[in-house]
Amino acid sequence: MAASGSERVAVEKCKGINGLDKVVLREPRGSTAEVYLYGAHVTSWTNDHGEELLFVSSKAMFKPPKAIRGGIPVCFPQFGSHGSLEQHGFARNRFWSIDTDPPPFPTNSKSFIDLILKPSEEDMQKWPHSYEFRLRVALGTGGDLMLTSRIRNTNADGKPFSFTFAYHTYFSVSDISEVRVEGLETLDYLDNLQNKERSTEQGDALTFESEVDKIYLGTPTKIAILDHEKKRTFVLRKDGLPDAVVWNPWDKKAKTMADFGDDEYKHMLCVEAAVVGKPITLKPGEEWKGRLELSAVPSSYCSGQLDPQKVLQNS
Ligand code: BG6
């Protein structure tokens, strides 16, 4: 029988806010994801009940060259202010293309899109390197959202380059003061609110009662965000991404951000799979891969699964 309506289309290219090109992914049980070509920016991920799982600010601008506030900005070739480039690099405010002929990459999903970014001449003046950045965004059959980045050094001058990176994921939460993050306790972190000073996290799971902006180093491959009120747990599984940034601007900083509502900090939390502590260096012809898999499960989730000894990443 012929598919009726757009619901059955696994991958649909269409226009989003302000006429920007976007791609909608759908999987048969009903989950969806949306990716803007501007920034290769995932702006929506819903479960099979149609509930939005990512936070996007009601004040997000969707106006280049401003990055979209919320969803999953891609930070490359620089995370934050850890270098001489603009904050979080430039990949999040470039127009990406659909990669029609990507190098083979296995997937079980029918609902995915491959995007590619190559430097413009203007970019080369800021960061004089030639690269191919391929991003695959895929929805798994259970509604998991999977992002795989492949970055290749295509420099013809024989020079290596180094970069830092993050999937700057904004999760939607019911109430930040009811949220717990498991998997980062007892780890070392750089505190962006204390001049990147290095400290060690104490105690149990992280909870939130004020601004936080920390880069946890050498983190497990699995991190969980438990939202008690929603009875939902987000599980992040990551590969090639040893660090994790935790950010919430809280009330004062929120008020200084033009594209963020004053009270919206209550309903979001960024937990960002990243490479910050030890930048990646690629020689010409070399490729790096960084993979993030997100699932949202009911909170019967057993926290014992997060035994760090079992999930420690070789980094
Ligand atoms: C986080 C950084 O990843 O992103 C914070 O650790 C920063 O320091 C935040 O404030 C938001 O950055 P931006 O550039 O999107 O406003």
Boltz pocket constraint, residues with backbone or C-beta under 6 A from the ligand:
constraints:
  - pocket:
      binder: B
      contacts: [[A, 67], [A, 80], [A, 87], [A, 88], [A, 168], [A, 192], [A, 213], [A, 214], [A, 245], [A, 246], [A, 247], [A, 272]]
      max_distance: 6.0
